[in-house]
Amino acid sequence: MLFALQLTFTFCKLLYYENLPGLFAYWKNKTKALIFKSFLLSLSLSLSLSLSLSLSLCVCCVLVLSLCLPGSSSVPPTSDSSKPAPPFGYNYPTMQPGYQQGPAPRPDSSPSHGGYNPPGYQPYSQLSAALGGLSGVPELEVEALRPVNLLQERNILPPKPTAPPEPNLSSDLRKVNCSPDTFRCTLSCIPQTQALLNKARLPLGLLLHPFRDLTQLPVITSSTIVRCRSCRTYINPFVSFLDQRRWKCNLCYRVNDVPDEFMYNPVTRSYGEPHKRPEVQNSTVEFIASSDYMLRPPQPAVYLFVLDVSHNAVETGYLNVLCQSLLENLENPYLDARTRVGFLTFDSTIHFYNLQEGLSQPQMLVVSDINDVFIPTPDSLLVNLKESQELVKDLLNALPGMFTHTRETHSALGPALQAAYKLMSATGGRVSVFQTQLPTIGAGLLQSREDPNQRSSTKGVQHLGPATDFYKKLALDCSGQQIGVDLFLLSSQYSDLASLACMSKYSAGSVFYYPAFHHIHNPAQSVKLQKDLQRYLTRKIGFEAVMRIRCTKGLSIHTFHGNFFVRSTDLLSLANVNPDSGFAVQMSIDESLADTTLACFQAALLYTSSKGKRRIRVHTLCLPVVSQLSDVFAGADVQAITCLLANMAVDRSISSSLSDARDALVNAVVDSLDAFRANGSNLQPAGLIAPACLRLFPLYVLALLKQKALRTGISTRLDERVFSMCEFKSQPLKQMMRIVHPDLYRIDNLTDQVKTNKQKKTHTRHLIMFLWVGKCCNETFIRDVLGCPNYTSIPASMVSAVCLYRYLVLDDSSTKSSFFQHLVEDRSESAFSYYEFLLHIQQQMSK
């Protein structure tokens, strides 16, 4: 029966989307055609209610998320005896009478093309006139402003990945503008004044991915790096050449002289065409820096591994995975002849390892006085990797078995970090910390602050901030000496990540978290650690980095988000920078931009490569300045807005409360839709109306509210919540959106052609995949894909990892909640369904 319902549902949708126009060609009576169309919609909608049930029976589907999700897919959900209180509006009807599921909006569905208009629908031209008129490209902006009744148009997801709005610039400027994968603004049309921005009630900010992996990057070697003499902006494609000898800065408008060397173009080998130089033809470039950009000669790349070897750590078996990964990556191409490496292990004491060339085997040196840590032999603990490679290999082969019989349960993490700081201060570098429990002894010791009975609380969440400033102070000291600290937490018990994460947050490091890690009993986590280490040990790294963001005169930056230390008002100190880290900033408009038509933003990242080269990577973004409210709305970038709000919500959760942060997110949706309605209310149809460019905004905010960082009423371990918050603050936009709203594919009915297309389009480096198998999944599929004869023979522990992390989730397994928690449009015991959330938004707007 369910299978028949599913087939009928699929038939109705296919008939509606694919064949209905052909039927209309034969059906001369338009009234009958519309009646038939409505019948199909109603039938497919009613059957879709049964389809969710059939998911658990007939369907095999894949949920694709970011690699940086907490690796808890194989951890059973935490039991909690307290039943959460139902949310406000829990008794909303499941489906409003007459609730229609229409086709996805299409760019050419304007009234002039014969598109269907719901009751009360007004032509775009009238709406745009009410909003102040359109000043840009009509086709693009008209579609962006098309009113969408969210309560009626259910099928709002685009058929392709959501693209950022195209800035209304000339074709020449669009060609050279910065990639949105690197530099993106929440509004692709900058309001002329703060008053206009306030009227739109949308956040203004930037999202950056400054060190991302690039396949093409113009590298410029020149003795003269041309910069504005006033604001120090790097010359870029958006400056103005008054003549061959003068150029005007696009940020502060100062007129500067063109240096003689800049008159020569090394690409064309011609003279007298400064506007054709690569710096002026590319919005992303990298300069080889001169000694003027160095406070000291570039230091060698130094890597120190700080390893927990207490009884708890040894039991997890993480040392086997780590040491094997290190052995496999000793020939990293990013390493050069100067690379140095060191190892430090700890339990209740600290163990150093002498790896000096010439020794027959590694020597362990134990420091038991953790209250006054000292370095026993400063010159032989950080050794040249090439010269001491055999000793390093010997140590890595021995480490997993060295502490097998230990009974030491204490963890002196704080003193170990103090030792690492002393060891690395002279050169700087990267410290990789592996920890499996709460620090229990010495400086920085912590007590458990989590109350398991409060994991499902709807009243509030305590202890989201650090319990001590020890780790923050140590991180700031490390940052001052160009030391970045990365934390790998592998723990089955509460470890106070809110405190420990400070060591990475303020030293520009990264945080990795593996709850319930065990290399045998939890193979999914073991595979995840292995793959994470493969990426971690081979990705590019920049040392001694600083980043400054500049913007057009009249704009200002007032808040930064990410892992860094703010050295001055606009200078970020990044002891280490990696290609997987993202940043966000909030901006305001201090002065009117009426005298300019363009606003520009420039991010300059100065760093030392792992091979000792000082480089400057520069990104420049150009956007139009607009004076009409319609243009502001039309340029809204819903994904950038969502990511910026996620960063702001994390800060609000810590500084105020989780409930305040959740309310602020809901209010952001209410305010933006209310502002759109207030400036064209007499022309918009009844219902919950959003401009097409913001039609996904309520869905994305609901998805944010259901993430571990912000959810309430469902059992969530405190460390997992804090880790999710860390991800919000450090992930680039693309990875963030994959976490917030992952892709879902049905795979048991894919054609070979579709499979091939999916394989070509999927970037596997940052993906994690949940494979859901329903009880009545086709046995042929189970046999061909999983290698099992039928559903009951599938082992629950089956995990495979080939490029992707693949977690198998069975319908009757205890881990299926890990799959269903990502189906953000569905109702849960403690959260709205998407439709209920829309009704809640409508109710808030009517107050």
Number of C-alpha atoms within 10 A of each C-alpha: 7 15 14 9 17 20 14 16 22 15 14 23 20 12 16 20 13 11 12 18 13 10 13 16 11 9 13 10 10 11 10 12 18 12 11 15 17 16 13 19 21 18 15 23 21 14 19 18 12 14 21 13 12 19 21 18 17 19 23 23 19 22 20 25 24 24 21 23 22 19 23 19 22 25 18 14 16 12 13 15 8 14 12 16 14 15 15 13 14 19 10 15 11 12 14 13 7 9 14 19 18 19 15 14 19 11 13 12 14 18 13 8 8 9 12 11 13 13 9 11 18 17 17 19 15 13 23 23 14 17 22 15 16 21 13 18 12 11 11 16 25 24 20 22 25 27 26 24 20 22 21 18 17 18 14 18 14 12 10 6 8 12 11 20 21 16 21 21 18 9 9 9 17 15 13 19 23 21 15 18 15 21 24 23 30 25 28 25 31 29 28 26 21 17 12 17 21 13 18 23 19 20 22 23 22 23 24 23 24 25 19 17 14 8 5 8 12 15 16 18 14 14 11 13 17 19 16 20 13 13 15 13 24 22 21 27 25 23 19 16 17 11 12 14 15 14 21 19 24 26 24 17 16 13 18 18 16 17 14 12 14 22 18 17 17 15 9 11 7 13 13 13 13 24 20 18 20 20 24 18 18 21 24 29 21 19 19 18 22 16 11 6 13 14 8 7 11 19 20 23 26 24 22 21 17 25 25 27 31 25 19 21 24 22 18 21 18 25 21 18 16 21 18 15 19 17 14 12 14 16 13 12 12 15 21 17 12 17 21 21 21 24 23 23 23 24 26 24 22 27 20 24 21 23 29 20 18 9 11 11 15 20 16 15 16 15 18 14 13 20 11 12 18 16 14 14 13 12 11 15 23 22 23 23 24 18 17 18 16 16 21 27 16 15 20 20 15 14 16 19 13 12 16 14 10 14 12 14 14 21 28 24 32 23 26 27 25 17 21 25 20 14 20 22 16 12 15 25 28 25 26 20 24 23 26 29 23 22 23 18 19 20 19 21 17 18 12 11 13 17 11 16 12 20 23 25 19 18 13 15 20 16 14 21 16 17 18 15 14 17 23 20 14 20 28 22 16 30 29 19 19 25 31 31 30 23 23 18 22 23 21 16 14 20 23 24 24 20 21 27 27 27 29 27 26 27 31 31 30 26 23 20 24 22 23 20 29 21 19 12 13 18 17 27 28 23 18 21 25 17 19 17 17 16 14 15 16 15 15 19 21 27 29 27 21 22 21 16 21 21 22 19 19 17 22 17 19 12 14 22 19 23 27 28 21 15 13 9 11 16 16 21 24 30 28 28 31 21 16 22 23 27 22 26 20 20 16 17 20 13 13 15 22 14 8 14 14 20 24 20 22 23 21 22 22 25 27 24 22 23 19 19 17 23 22 22 21 26 26 28 24 27 23 22 23 27 21 19 24 27 30 25 28 28 28 27 23 22 23 26 24 26 27 26 22 24 22 22 29 25 17 17 22 17 13 12 18 25 19 15 23 22 12 16 22 19 16 21 23 20 19 21 25 22 20 23 21 15 20 16 16 12 18 26 18 14 14 21 23 25 24 24 22 26 22 19 22 24 23 24 24 25 23 26 24 23 20 21 25 23 23 25 22 23 21 22 20 26 22 20 22 23 23 21 24 24 25 29 27 26 25 25 27 17 23 25 22 19 27 27 22 20 17 15 14 14 16 18 13 11 9 9 9 12 12 11 10 12 11 9 8 11 11 16 14 21 20 25 22 21 21 24 26 20 19 17 20 17 14 14 17 19 14 10 10 17 12 16 14 17 19 11 10 17 12 16 15 13 17 15 14 8 13 19 25 23 25 27 25 23 19 13 12 14 19 20 15 18 20 13 14 21 18 23 20 15 16 18 14 20 24 26 21 19 21 24 23 18 21 19 19 18 13 14 16 9 5
